[in-house]
């Protein structure tokens, strides 16, 4: 029987479950937390944006002032880092043959970030995407929520 991994994730936390048979349910394999994704943007940046002053006297206008904007929101950057970390964990599981099928349960925006970082060979193992955030749902209730989606992916023995 081929083992199926179920990744339940959002931008700051994730759980990976193993599923081989319906009667065994979901078995928690690992948990991943990224608290920086929950922090406020101003707490993530080290200081205020840099400032500049340009001398435009050569074109007949006085000096101008301004500040450089952050190229990426620090919070979005942390969420993207977490997606990269999870994609790496999924690839490690693939290279060690820990799973043969993968189900991704995540909100669409985070799923897009995962896809951006995911190895092509991992993407080929995805059998289903479920656009929900079930990170706060306990294991038993999670199985109830996911059962209609997961089966007949595994044998009902």
HELIX and SHEET records of a PDB file:
HELIX    1   1 UNK A   22  UNK A   24  5                                   3    
HELIX    2   2 UNK A   35  UNK A   38  5                                   4    
HELIX    3   3 UNK A   41  UNK A   44  1                                   4    
HELIX    4   4 UNK A   57  UNK A   59  5                                   3    
HELIX    5   5 UNK A   74  UNK A   95  1                                  22    
HELIX    6   6 UNK A  108  UNK A  117  1                                  10    
HELIX    7   7 UNK A  120  UNK A  123  1                                   4    
HELIX    8   8 UNK A  139  UNK A  150  1                                  12    
SHEET    1   A 5 UNK A  27  UNK A  33  0                                        
SHEET    2   A 5 UNK A  13  UNK A  19 -1                                        
SHEET    3   A 5 UNK A   4  UNK A   9 -1                                        
SHEET    4   A 5 UNK A 101  UNK A 106  1                                        
SHEET    5   A 5 UNK A 126  UNK A 130  1                                        
SHEET    1   B 2 UNK A  51  UNK A  54  0                                        
SHEET    2   B 2 UNK A  64  UNK A  67 -1                                        
END                                                                             
